Amino acid sequence: MQEESIVRALRSALEKLGISHAEPELAHPAELSHGDYATNVVLIAAKKIGENPKTFAEKIVAALGSIEGIEKIEVAGPGFINFHLARTVFAESVHHILSTPDTWGSNEDAKGRKVVVEYSQPNPFKPFHIGHLMSTTIGESLSRLVEWAGANVFRANYQGDIGPHVAKCIWGLQKKGGDPHDVKALGDAYVFGNTAYEDDPKAKEEIDALNVRLYAKDDVLKDVYDAGRAASLARFEEIYTTLGTHFDHYFFESETGPIGLMMVEEGLKKGIFEKSDGAIIYKGETRGLHTRVFVTSKGIQTYETKELGLAKAKYGLFPYDLNLTTVAVEQDGYFKVIESALAELWPEIKGKYTHVPHGMMQLTTGKMSSRKGNVITGESLIEEMRQKAFEKMADRDLGEAKQAVADSVAVAAIKYAVLKQGTGKNIIFDPEQSLSFEGDSGPYLQYSHVRAFSVLRKAEEENIVARVEGASMAVTELERLLYRFPEIVARAQKEYEPHHITTYLTDIAGAFNSWYAKEQIVKKDDSTSPYKVALTEAFAQTMRNGLWLLGISVPAKM
């Protein structure tokens, strides 16, 4: 990358002009025609010495002289300096992409670090809802981003197999009947029990009593509990296969609760926790947070206590340098309390245990709620999108692969919609727009890759071999964008924000498709054709690597 050489040259030029206190920073101009890098250091330095910025910028350009790999340097606007990279730089970049295809865009910024990424977190006895779909999508992408920085990643899934929701489901099964081996029956029973819990005081009393029996491992409830738990977990695995994710270990609340309880009791002795009306609390208000109950007055561990135990359990299996947990944005304050208490109990973990909040998903028809059962589950949304994708490609000659392609397109549509903006923002999901093959969608990116792949097949048929040497055509927007892939990846890794990748891939897809519409890439006896084929291959490889980081597969045909 040329950025370092430009910064060094700017420092040297500024020193020649007697300026040693201004640190040059580079950015990409908003318009590609304005160059590849720009700096506003002139505006800062000129203001300090009281000189006209444009005049001072011209002095700096004169002091810069020539910089290897820079074709043109120009002053723009009131005092910006723009740098245009040379044709050779882009040819070398294409060569680099083709010679290091599988690692193109990766780095070693986290080499040797051990990182836990915890995500998905669906609860047995409850449906796999939209929030779990978002968490799974974001968590898998974060895992891949961290892996591409050289870290050793441990994918963890934490599931609530004990607690009030289980009692609500089992109570519902007892009252309305239903097979605990049937996940639909479990979902219906949970909604029935949850509604009764909120609306009927007698039902609430019965469910609370049932919850106490579950914590006591009541033998009478064992068979229905074991059947429901196993059925739920098996269905989750089917969903993970469809979404292209996997986990190194599954943690359960029934296991982490006792560990966390010991930590709370230890913290109580040290004054980190305190008693309040028979309960054990963490007084977050004194720490700029909010107060949470960790053990109820009935001696039952809350989610907070289980989270403490989870942190210890994860470290016991995989001594991490960093833990990232995906959580719904409304749980942000809750997790800050957990992390604060954890840091007091276990000082060496401070700063290593953190979370990435994500927003909520809404359909274009409005917000979805699970309270009364009017929820569109994550599983049902996946199935709906699979059907829509299959119907969309009804007239395409894909043979037996049609269903597999439809599945890939459906998942791409969902994942792109989730990942295309900041993780903490809510999204409005439009099923029709998300399946579009024309811009701002996952299928559009897949289709752009398929188009490039078809060009490469045609080049092979015509015996035109990709070649970078002797590139003579004018630099294209596509080349300028492909060059930036590693820094886009690095930014997404640093900020834990996959949306930088989605935006970038949409940009290069647009650049490729515009170039494809204007150029005849495969043409015998055309001296530029080998380089055009190389550029097409570089685009296809960048798209593959970028989609992999998003957890999106690439079909051979669409």
C-alpha positions as CSV (number, residue, x, y, z in Angstrom):
1,M,0.0,0.0,0.0
2,Q,1.2,3.5,-0.9
3,E,-0.2,5.3,2.1
4,E,3.0,5.0,4.2
5,S,5.2,6.4,1.5
6,I,2.9,9.4,1.0
7,V,2.8,10.2,4.7
8,R,6.6,10.0,4.9
9,A,6.9,12.3,2.0
10,L,4.5,14.8,3.5
11,R,6.3,14.8,6.8
12,S,9.6,15.5,5.0
13,A,8.1,18.3,2.9
14,L,6.5,19.9,6.0
15,E,9.9,19.8,7.8
16,K,11.6,21.5,4.9
17,L,9.1,24.3,5.3
18,G,9.7,24.5,9.0
19,I,6.6,22.7,10.1
20,S,7.2,19.8,12.6
21,H,4.0,19.8,14.6
22,A,1.4,18.7,12.0
23,E,0.8,14.9,11.6
24,P,-0.4,14.1,8.0
25,E,-3.5,12.0,7.7
26,L,-4.8,10.6,4.5
27,A,-8.4,9.8,3.3
28,H,-10.0,8.7,0.1
29,P,-11.6,11.6,-1.9
30,A,-15.4,11.2,-2.2
31,E,-15.1,11.2,-6.0
32,L,-12.7,8.6,-7.5
33,S,-11.8,11.2,-10.3
34,H,-10.3,13.4,-7.6
35,G,-7.5,10.8,-6.9
36,D,-6.8,7.9,-4.6
37,Y,-5.7,9.7,-1.5
38,A,-6.2,13.2,-0.1
39,T,-4.9,15.2,2.9
40,N,-6.1,18.3,4.7
41,V,-2.9,18.7,6.7
42,V,-2.3,21.9,4.8
43,L,-5.4,23.5,6.2
44,I,-4.3,22.7,9.8
45,A,-0.7,23.8,9.3
46,A,-1.5,26.9,7.3
47,K,-3.9,28.1,10.0
48,K,-1.2,27.8,12.7
49,I,1.4,29.8,10.8
50,G,-1.1,32.3,9.4
51,E,-0.5,31.6,5.7
52,N,-3.0,31.2,2.8
53,P,-3.8,27.5,2.6
54,K,-3.8,27.2,-1.2
55,T,-0.5,29.0,-1.5
56,F,1.0,26.9,1.3
57,A,-0.4,23.7,-0.4
58,E,1.4,24.6,-3.6
59,K,4.7,25.1,-1.6
60,I,4.2,21.6,-0.1
61,V,3.6,20.0,-3.5
62,A,6.8,21.7,-4.8
63,A,8.7,20.4,-1.8
64,L,7.3,16.8,-2.2
65,G,9.0,16.3,-5.6
66,S,8.3,12.9,-7.1
67,I,7.0,9.9,-5.0
68,E,7.4,6.4,-6.3
69,G,4.0,5.0,-7.4
70,I,2.4,8.4,-7.6
71,E,1.4,9.6,-11.1
72,K,0.0,13.0,-10.2
73,I,-0.2,15.4,-7.2
74,E,-2.5,18.3,-7.4
75,V,-3.9,21.0,-5.1
76,A,-7.7,21.0,-4.9
77,G,-10.3,23.3,-3.3
78,P,-9.1,25.7,-0.5
79,G,-6.0,23.7,0.2
80,F,-6.4,19.9,-0.1
81,I,-3.7,17.9,-1.8
82,N,-4.8,14.9,-3.9
83,F,-2.6,12.0,-4.9
84,H,-3.3,9.8,-8.0
85,L,-1.6,6.4,-8.0
86,A,0.3,5.2,-11.1
87,R,-1.0,2.6,-13.5
88,T,1.8,0.3,-12.3
89,V,0.5,0.3,-8.8
90,F,-2.9,-1.0,-9.9
91,A,-1.3,-3.7,-12.2
92,E,0.8,-4.8,-9.2
93,S,-2.4,-4.9,-7.1
94,V,-4.2,-7.1,-9.6
95,H,-1.1,-9.4,-9.7
96,H,-1.1,-9.6,-5.9
97,I,-4.8,-10.6,-5.8
98,L,-4.2,-13.4,-8.4
99,S,-1.1,-14.7,-6.7
100,T,-2.6,-14.7,-3.2
101,P,-6.2,-15.5,-3.8
102,D,-7.1,-17.3,-0.6
103,T,-5.5,-14.7,1.7
104,W,-6.2,-11.6,-0.3
105,G,-7.5,-8.9,2.1
106,S,-6.4,-10.7,5.3
107,N,-3.9,-9.5,7.8
108,E,-2.1,-10.6,11.0
109,D,-3.3,-7.8,13.3
110,A,-4.6,-10.3,15.9
111,K,-2.1,-13.1,15.2
112,G,-1.6,-15.4,18.2
113,R,-4.6,-14.0,20.1
114,K,-7.4,-16.3,21.4
115,V,-10.8,-14.9,20.9
116,V,-14.2,-16.2,22.0
117,V,-17.2,-15.1,19.9
118,E,-20.4,-16.0,21.5
119,Y,-23.6,-15.6,19.5
120,S,-27.0,-17.0,18.5
121,Q,-28.1,-18.0,22.0
122,P,-31.6,-19.5,21.3
123,N,-33.3,-21.0,24.2
124,P,-34.6,-24.6,24.1
125,F,-38.4,-24.7,24.6
126,K,-38.8,-21.4,22.7
127,P,-38.9,-20.6,19.0
128,F,-35.7,-19.5,17.1
129,H,-36.8,-15.9,16.7
130,I,-35.7,-13.0,14.6
131,G,-33.3,-11.8,17.2
132,H,-31.5,-15.2,17.1
133,L,-31.3,-14.9,13.3
134,M,-29.6,-11.5,13.6
135,S,-27.3,-12.6,16.3
136,T,-26.3,-15.7,14.3
137,T,-25.6,-13.7,11.2
138,I,-23.6,-11.0,13.0
139,G,-21.7,-13.4,15.2
140,E,-20.6,-15.7,12.3
141,S,-19.4,-12.6,10.3
142,L,-17.5,-11.3,13.4
143,S,-15.9,-14.7,13.8
144,R,-14.7,-14.7,10.3
145,L,-13.4,-11.2,10.5
146,V,-11.4,-12.0,13.6
147,E,-10.1,-15.2,12.0
148,W,-8.9,-13.1,9.0
149,A,-6.9,-11.0,11.4
150,G,-4.9,-14.2,12.4
151,A,-6.7,-14.9,15.7
152,N,-7.6,-18.3,17.0
153,V,-11.4,-18.1,17.3
154,F,-13.6,-20.2,19.5
155,R,-17.3,-20.0,18.6
156,A,-19.5,-20.3,21.6
157,N,-23.3,-20.7,21.9
158,Y,-25.0,-20.0,25.2
159,Q,-28.5,-21.4,25.7
160,G,-31.1,-21.1,28.4
161,D,-32.2,-24.6,29.2
162,I,-33.4,-23.6,32.7
163,G,-35.5,-20.8,33.9
164,P,-39.1,-19.3,33.8
165,H,-39.4,-19.8,30.0
166,V,-39.0,-23.6,30.5
167,A,-41.6,-23.6,33.2
168,K,-44.0,-21.7,31.0
169,C,-43.6,-24.2,28.2
170,I,-43.9,-27.3,30.3
171,W,-46.9,-25.8,32.1
172,G,-48.5,-25.1,28.7
173,L,-47.9,-28.7,27.7
174,Q,-49.5,-29.9,30.9
175,K,-52.6,-27.7,30.4
176,K,-53.2,-27.9,26.7
177,G,-51.5,-31.1,25.7
178,G,-48.8,-31.6,23.1
179,D,-45.9,-33.8,22.2
180,P,-42.7,-32.5,23.8
181,H,-40.7,-34.1,20.9
182,D,-42.5,-31.7,18.5
183,V,-40.9,-28.2,18.3
184,K,-44.1,-26.6,17.0
185,A,-46.0,-28.0,20.0
186,L,-43.2,-26.6,22.2
187,G,-43.6,-23.2,20.6
188,D,-47.4,-23.2,21.0
189,A,-47.1,-24.3,24.6
190,Y,-44.6,-21.6,25.4
191,V,-46.9,-18.9,24.0
192,F,-49.8,-20.3,25.9
193,G,-47.9,-20.4,29.1
194,N,-46.3,-17.0,28.7
195,T,-49.7,-15.4,28.0
196,A,-51.2,-17.1,31.1
197,Y,-48.3,-16.0,33.2
198,E,-48.9,-12.4,32.3
199,D,-52.7,-12.4,32.5
200,D,-53.7,-15.0,35.1
201,P,-52.3,-14.7,38.7
202,K,-53.2,-18.3,39.5
203,A,-51.3,-19.5,36.4
204,K,-48.3,-17.3,37.4
205,E,-48.2,-18.9,40.9
206,E,-48.3,-22.4,39.4
207,I,-45.6,-21.6,36.8
208,D,-43.3,-20.1,39.5
209,A,-43.8,-23.2,41.6
210,L,-43.0,-25.4,38.6
211,N,-39.8,-23.3,38.0
212,V,-38.6,-24.1,41.5
213,R,-39.2,-27.8,40.9
214,L,-37.1,-27.6,37.7
215,Y,-34.2,-26.0,39.5
216,A,-34.5,-28.8,42.1
217,K,-34.3,-31.4,39.2
218,D,-37.7,-32.9,40.0
219,D,-37.8,-36.5,38.7
220,V,-41.4,-36.2,37.7
221,L,-40.6,-33.5,35.2
222,K,-37.4,-35.2,33.8
223,D,-38.9,-37.0,30.8
224,V,-40.8,-34.1,29.4
225,Y,-37.9,-31.8,30.1
226,D,-35.3,-34.1,28.4
227,A,-37.6,-34.6,25.4
228,G,-38.3,-30.9,24.8
229,R,-34.6,-29.9,25.3
230,A,-33.4,-32.5,22.8
231,A,-36.1,-31.6,20.2
232,S,-35.2,-27.9,20.4
233,L,-31.5,-28.4,20.1
234,A,-31.9,-30.8,17.1
235,R,-34.0,-28.2,15.3
236,F,-31.4,-25.4,16.0
237,E,-28.8,-27.6,14.4
238,E,-30.8,-27.8,11.2
239,I,-31.1,-24.0,11.1
240,Y,-27.3,-23.6,11.7
241,T,-26.7,-25.9,8.7
242,T,-28.9,-23.7,6.5
243,L,-27.1,-20.5,7.8
244,G,-23.6,-22.0,7.3
245,T,-22.5,-21.6,10.9
246,H,-21.1,-24.0,13.5
247,F,-20.0,-23.9,17.2
248,D,-17.0,-25.2,19.0
249,H,-19.0,-25.5,22.3
250,Y,-22.5,-25.2,23.7
251,F,-22.9,-23.7,27.1
252,F,-26.1,-24.0,29.1
253,E,-27.6,-22.0,32.0
254,S,-28.1,-25.2,34.0
255,E,-24.3,-25.6,34.0
256,T,-23.2,-22.0,34.5
257,G,-25.6,-21.1,37.3
258,P,-23.8,-23.0,40.1
259,I,-20.4,-21.5,39.0
260,G,-21.9,-18.1,39.0
261,L,-23.5,-18.6,42.4
262,M,-20.1,-19.4,44.0
263,M,-18.7,-16.2,42.4
264,V,-21.6,-14.1,43.9
265,E,-21.1,-15.7,47.3
266,E,-17.4,-14.8,47.2
267,G,-18.3,-11.3,46.0
268,L,-20.7,-10.9,48.9
269,K,-18.0,-11.6,51.4
270,K,-15.8,-9.0,49.7
271,G,-18.5,-6.4,49.6
272,I,-18.9,-6.4,45.9
273,F,-22.5,-7.6,46.3
274,E,-24.9,-6.8,49.1
275,K,-28.1,-8.2,50.6
276,S,-31.4,-6.4,50.0
277,D,-34.7,-7.7,51.3
278,G,-33.4,-11.2,51.2
279,A,-32.0,-10.9,47.7
280,I,-28.3,-10.5,46.7
281,I,-27.8,-7.4,44.5
282,Y,-25.0,-5.5,42.7
283,K,-25.5,-1.9,43.4
284,G,-24.7,-0.5,40.0
285,E,-26.0,2.9,40.8
286,T,-22.9,3.6,42.8
287,R,-20.8,2.8,39.7
288,G,-22.8,4.9,37.2
289,L,-24.9,1.9,36.1
290,H,-28.1,0.4,37.4
291,T,-28.7,-2.0,40.3
292,R,-29.4,-5.7,39.4
293,V,-30.5,-8.7,41.4
294,F,-28.2,-11.7,41.1
295,V,-29.9,-14.0,43.5
296,T,-33.6,-13.7,44.3
297,S,-35.0,-13.7,47.8
298,K,-36.1,-17.3,47.1
299,G,-32.5,-18.3,46.4
300,I,-32.9,-18.6,42.7
301,Q,-30.0,-17.5,40.4
302,T,-30.9,-14.8,37.9
303,Y,-29.5,-14.5,34.4
304,E,-26.9,-12.1,35.8
305,T,-25.4,-14.8,38.0
306,K,-25.4,-17.3,35.2
307,E,-23.6,-14.9,33.0
308,L,-20.8,-14.6,35.5
309,G,-20.5,-18.4,35.6
310,L,-20.5,-18.4,31.8
311,A,-17.5,-16.1,31.7
312,K,-15.5,-18.5,34.0
313,A,-16.7,-21.6,32.1
314,K,-15.6,-20.1,28.7
315,Y,-12.2,-19.2,30.1
316,G,-11.8,-22.7,31.6
317,L,-12.2,-24.3,28.2
318,F,-10.5,-21.6,26.1
319,P,-8.3,-19.1,28.0
320,Y,-9.2,-16.1,25.9
321,D,-7.5,-12.8,25.3
322,L,-10.8,-11.3,24.3
323,N,-14.5,-12.3,24.5
324,L,-17.1,-10.8,22.2
325,T,-20.8,-11.5,23.0
326,T,-23.5,-10.5,20.6
327,V,-26.5,-9.1,22.5
328,A,-29.7,-7.3,21.6
329,V,-29.3,-3.5,21.9
330,E,-31.9,-3.3,24.7
331,Q,-29.5,-5.5,26.8
332,D,-26.6,-3.1,26.5
333,G,-27.1,-1.7,30.0
334,Y,-27.6,-5.1,31.4
335,F,-24.3,-6.3,30.0
336,K,-22.4,-3.3,31.2
337,V,-23.5,-4.3,34.7
338,I,-22.3,-7.8,34.1
339,E,-18.9,-6.6,32.8
340,S,-18.5,-4.2,35.7
341,A,-19.2,-6.9,38.4
342,L,-17.0,-9.4,36.5
343,A,-14.1,-6.9,36.5
344,E,-14.4,-6.4,40.3
345,L,-14.6,-10.2,41.0
346,W,-11.9,-11.1,38.5
347,P,-9.6,-8.0,37.9
348,E,-7.4,-9.7,35.3
349,I,-10.4,-10.0,33.0
350,K,-11.1,-6.3,32.9
351,G,-11.2,-5.0,29.3
352,K,-11.2,-8.6,27.9
353,Y,-14.8,-9.3,28.3
354,T,-17.1,-7.2,26.1
355,H,-20.2,-7.3,24.0
356,V,-21.4,-6.1,20.5
357,P,-25.1,-4.9,20.6
358,H,-27.3,-5.4,17.6
359,G,-30.6,-3.8,16.7
360,M,-34.1,-5.3,16.1
361,M,-35.6,-6.5,12.9
362,Q,-38.9,-5.3,11.6
363,L,-40.8,-6.3,8.6
364,T,-42.2,-3.7,6.2
365,T,-45.6,-4.7,7.8
366,G,-44.5,-3.5,11.2
367,K,-42.8,-4.7,14.4
368,M,-43.0,-8.3,15.4
369,S,-43.8,-9.3,19.0
370,S,-43.6,-12.7,20.7
371,R,-45.8,-11.9,23.7
372,K,-49.1,-13.1,22.2
373,G,-47.7,-15.5,19.6
374,N,-48.0,-13.1,16.7
375,V,-44.3,-13.5,16.0
376,I,-42.7,-14.4,12.7
377,T,-39.9,-16.7,13.8
378,G,-36.4,-16.7,12.3
379,E,-37.1,-20.2,11.1
380,S,-40.3,-19.2,9.3
381,L,-38.6,-16.2,7.7
382,I,-35.9,-18.4,6.3
383,E,-38.4,-20.9,4.9
384,E,-40.5,-18.0,3.4
385,M,-37.4,-16.6,1.7
386,R,-36.4,-20.0,0.3
387,Q,-39.8,-20.4,-1.3
388,K,-39.7,-16.9,-2.7
389,A,-36.2,-17.4,-4.1
390,F,-37.2,-20.7,-5.7
391,E,-40.2,-19.1,-7.4
392,K,-38.1,-16.2,-8.6
393,M,-35.8,-18.6,-10.4
394,A,-38.6,-20.8,-11.7
395,D,-37.6,-20.1,-15.4
396,R,-33.9,-20.5,-14.9
397,D,-32.1,-23.6,-16.3
398,L,-30.4,-24.8,-13.1
399,G,-31.5,-28.4,-13.1
400,E,-31.2,-30.3,-9.8
401,A,-29.2,-27.5,-8.4
402,K,-32.2,-25.1,-8.3
403,Q,-33.2,-25.7,-4.7
404,A,-29.6,-25.4,-3.5
405,V,-29.2,-22.2,-5.4
406,A,-32.5,-20.9,-4.0
407,D,-31.4,-21.7,-0.5
408,S,-28.1,-19.9,-1.0
409,V,-29.9,-16.8,-2.5
410,A,-32.4,-16.8,0.4
411,V,-29.7,-16.8,3.0
412,A,-27.7,-14.2,1.2
413,A,-30.8,-12.0,1.1
414,I,-31.3,-12.2,4.8
415,K,-27.7,-11.9,5.8
416,Y,-27.1,-8.9,3.6
417,A,-30.1,-7.1,5.0
418,V,-28.9,-7.7,8.5
419,L,-25.2,-6.8,7.8
420,K,-25.6,-3.8,5.5
421,Q,-25.8,-1.2,8.2
422,G,-24.3,-0.6,11.7
423,T,-24.9,-3.6,14.0
424,G,-26.6,-1.4,16.7
425,K,-29.3,-0.1,14.3
426,N,-32.7,-1.5,13.8
427,I,-33.5,-2.8,10.3
428,I,-36.7,-2.9,8.3
429,F,-36.7,-6.1,6.2
430,D,-38.3,-6.0,2.8
431,P,-38.5,-9.6,1.5
432,E,-39.0,-8.5,-2.2
433,Q,-36.3,-5.9,-2.3
434,S,-33.8,-8.2,-0.5
435,L,-34.2,-10.8,-3.3
436,S,-33.5,-8.2,-6.0
437,F,-30.7,-9.1,-8.5
438,E,-30.2,-5.4,-9.2
439,G,-28.4,-3.5,-6.5
440,D,-28.2,-3.2,-2.7
441,S,-28.9,-6.9,-1.9
442,G,-27.1,-10.1,-1.3
443,P,-28.4,-11.8,-4.4
444,Y,-27.1,-8.8,-6.5
445,L,-23.6,-9.5,-5.1
446,Q,-23.9,-13.2,-5.9
447,Y,-25.1,-12.5,-9.4
448,S,-22.3,-10.1,-10.1
449,H,-19.8,-12.9,-9.1
450,V,-21.7,-15.4,-11.3
451,R,-21.4,-12.9,-14.2
452,A,-17.7,-12.5,-13.7
453,F,-17.3,-16.3,-13.5
454,S,-19.1,-16.7,-16.8
455,V,-16.7,-14.2,-18.4
456,L,-13.8,-16.3,-17.1
457,R,-15.3,-19.5,-18.5
458,K,-15.7,-17.8,-21.9
459,A,-12.0,-16.6,-21.8
460,E,-10.9,-20.2,-21.1
461,E,-12.9,-21.4,-24.1
462,E,-11.2,-18.7,-26.2
463,N,-7.7,-19.6,-24.8
464,I,-7.2,-16.1,-23.4
465,V,-5.0,-16.4,-20.4
466,A,-5.1,-13.7,-17.6
467,R,-2.0,-11.6,-17.8
468,V,-1.0,-8.5,-15.9
469,E,2.3,-7.7,-17.7
470,G,2.0,-4.9,-20.2
471,A,-1.2,-3.4,-18.9
472,S,-1.7,-0.3,-21.0
473,M,-5.4,0.7,-20.8
474,A,-6.6,3.6,-18.7
475,V,-7.0,2.9,-15.0
476,T,-10.6,1.9,-14.2
477,E,-12.8,2.7,-11.2
478,L,-12.9,-1.0,-10.5
479,E,-9.1,-1.2,-10.1
480,R,-9.1,1.8,-7.7
481,L,-11.7,0.1,-5.5
482,L,-10.2,-3.3,-5.6
483,Y,-6.9,-1.8,-4.3
484,R,-8.7,-0.7,-1.1
485,F,-10.1,-4.1,0.0
486,P,-7.4,-4.8,2.7
487,E,-8.1,-1.4,4.5
488,I,-11.8,-2.0,4.3
489,V,-11.4,-5.4,6.0
490,A,-9.1,-3.9,8.6
491,R,-11.6,-1.2,9.5
492,A,-14.4,-3.8,9.8
493,Q,-12.2,-5.8,12.1
494,K,-11.2,-2.9,14.3
495,E,-14.8,-1.6,14.7
496,Y,-16.5,-5.0,14.7
497,E,-18.7,-3.7,11.9
498,P,-19.4,-6.0,9.0
499,H,-21.4,-3.3,7.2
500,H,-18.1,-1.8,5.9
501,I,-17.7,-5.0,3.9
502,T,-21.3,-5.0,2.5
503,T,-21.0,-1.3,1.4
504,Y,-17.7,-2.0,-0.2
505,L,-18.8,-5.1,-2.1
506,T,-21.9,-3.3,-3.4
507,D,-19.5,-0.5,-4.7
508,I,-17.2,-2.9,-6.5
509,A,-20.2,-4.8,-7.9
510,G,-21.5,-1.6,-9.3
511,A,-18.1,-0.7,-10.8
512,F,-17.7,-4.1,-12.3
513,N,-21.1,-4.2,-13.9
514,S,-20.7,-0.7,-15.3
515,W,-17.3,-1.7,-16.8
516,Y,-18.8,-5.0,-18.1
517,A,-21.5,-3.1,-19.9
518,K,-19.0,-0.8,-21.7
519,E,-16.2,-3.2,-22.4
520,Q,-15.8,-6.3,-24.5
521,I,-13.6,-8.2,-22.0
522,V,-13.0,-11.4,-24.0
523,K,-11.9,-10.6,-27.5
524,K,-9.4,-12.4,-29.6
525,D,-6.5,-10.4,-31.1
526,D,-7.1,-7.6,-28.6
527,S,-3.9,-6.8,-26.7
528,T,-5.8,-5.5,-23.7
529,S,-8.0,-8.7,-23.3
530,P,-5.5,-10.7,-21.1
531,Y,-5.4,-7.8,-18.6
532,K,-9.2,-7.4,-18.7
533,V,-9.5,-11.1,-17.9
534,A,-7.0,-10.7,-15.1
535,L,-9.0,-7.8,-13.7
536,T,-12.2,-9.8,-14.0
537,E,-10.6,-12.6,-12.1
538,A,-9.4,-10.2,-9.4
539,F,-12.9,-8.8,-9.0
540,A,-14.3,-12.3,-8.7
541,Q,-11.7,-13.3,-6.1
542,T,-12.3,-10.1,-4.1
543,M,-16.1,-10.7,-4.2
544,R,-15.6,-14.3,-3.0
545,N,-13.4,-13.3,-0.1
546,G,-15.7,-10.5,0.9
547,L,-18.8,-12.6,0.7
548,W,-17.1,-15.3,2.8
549,L,-16.4,-12.7,5.5
550,L,-20.2,-12.0,5.5
551,G,-21.0,-15.7,5.7
552,I,-22.6,-15.7,2.3
553,S,-22.0,-18.6,-0.1
554,V,-21.3,-18.1,-3.9
555,P,-23.3,-20.3,-6.3
556,A,-21.7,-21.3,-9.6
557,K,-24.9,-20.4,-11.5
558,M,-28.0,-18.3,-10.9
